């Protein structure tokens, strides 16, 4: 089993920045990929970004150039640096880890972009 704990959400003004973290514990010896998803009120959960075990990244068009995913393998942690935030980025953000063919989700952290 793998447990994921997220942190770093909050309220930020448009144009501001936030950094999310997601740390894994438990059976983390074979993490294949990590990613971030988000779900806005009344909308389906959507992919934000992923990073493979080899460091290959993938971003949704809506966040390209503004968000950056990174990982610290030694700490089993994935980060999401979010810059130039917009009101439409408001959502609950979830991390997702793929470990030996099984995916695990974090509990979610609220990000609100508002003046």
C-alpha positions in Angstrom: 0.0 0.0 0.0 1.0 3.6 -0.7 -0.2 6.6 1.2 0.0 10.1 -0.3 -0.1 13.3 1.6 -0.6 16.6 -0.2 0.2 20.1 1.0 0.6 23.6 -0.3 -2.8 24.7 -1.4 -4.5 27.9 -0.4 -5.8 31.2 -1.6 -3.8 33.3 -4.0 -4.4 36.4 -6.1 -4.5 36.2 -9.9 -0.9 36.3 -11.2 0.4 34.8 -8.0 2.2 31.5 -7.4 1.8 28.4 -5.3 3.8 25.2 -4.8 2.1 21.9 -4.1 3.8 18.9 -2.7 2.8 15.3 -2.5 4.8 12.8 -0.4 4.4 9.1 -0.6 5.0 6.6 2.1 4.6 2.8 2.4 5.5 0.5 -0.5 7.3 3.0 -2.6 10.1 1.0 -4.0 8.8 1.0 -7.6 7.1 4.3 -8.4 6.7 4.4 -12.1 5.1 7.8 -12.7 3.6 10.7 -10.8 1.0 13.3 -11.8 -1.3 16.0 -10.8 -5.0 16.3 -11.6 -7.6 18.9 -10.7 -11.3 19.1 -10.4 -13.2 22.3 -10.5 -16.8 22.7 -9.1 -19.3 21.1 -11.5 -16.6 19.7 -13.8 -14.9 16.4 -14.3 -11.4 15.7 -13.0 -8.8 16.5 -15.6 -5.1 15.9 -16.1 -2.8 18.7 -15.3 0.6 17.1 -15.7 2.6 13.9 -15.3 6.2 13.0 -15.0 7.6 9.5 -15.7 10.3 7.6 -13.8 12.7 8.8 -16.5 11.7 12.4 -16.1 9.6 12.8 -19.2 6.9 15.4 -18.6 3.5 16.0 -20.1 1.3 19.1 -19.6 -2.3 20.1 -20.3 -2.4 22.9 -22.9 -4.1 25.2 -20.4 -1.1 25.1 -18.0 1.9 24.9 -20.4 4.5 27.6 -19.7 2.9 28.4 -16.3 3.1 25.1 -14.3 6.1 22.9 -13.7 6.2 19.4 -12.3 9.2 18.0 -10.6 10.1 15.0 -8.5 12.5 14.2 -5.7 13.0 10.4 -6.0 15.0 10.2 -2.7 12.0 11.7 -0.9 9.3 10.0 -2.9 7.8 13.4 -3.4 6.4 15.2 -6.4 6.0 19.0 -6.7 3.8 21.3 -8.8 5.1 24.8 -9.1 2.2 27.0 -10.3 3.0 30.5 -11.6 0.8 33.2 -13.2 -2.2 31.7 -11.7 -5.6 32.5 -13.1 -9.1 32.3 -11.6 -9.8 29.3 -13.9 -7.1 27.4 -12.1 -9.3 27.3 -9.1 -9.9 23.6 -8.2 -9.1 20.8 -5.9 -5.7 19.4 -6.9 -5.0 15.7 -6.6 -1.7 13.9 -6.9 -1.6 10.5 -8.4 1.2 7.9 -8.2 1.5 4.7 -10.4 3.3 2.0 -8.4 3.7 -1.5 -9.9 0.6 -1.1 -12.1 -1.6 0.3 -9.4 -2.5 3.9 -9.1 -3.0 5.8 -5.8 -4.6 9.2 -5.2 -3.9 11.9 -2.7 -6.7 13.4 -0.6 -6.8 16.6 -2.6 -5.8 20.2 -1.7 -7.9 23.3 -2.5 -6.4 26.0 -4.7 -8.4 29.2 -5.0 -7.3 32.0 -7.3 -9.3 35.1 -6.5 -8.8 38.8 -5.8 
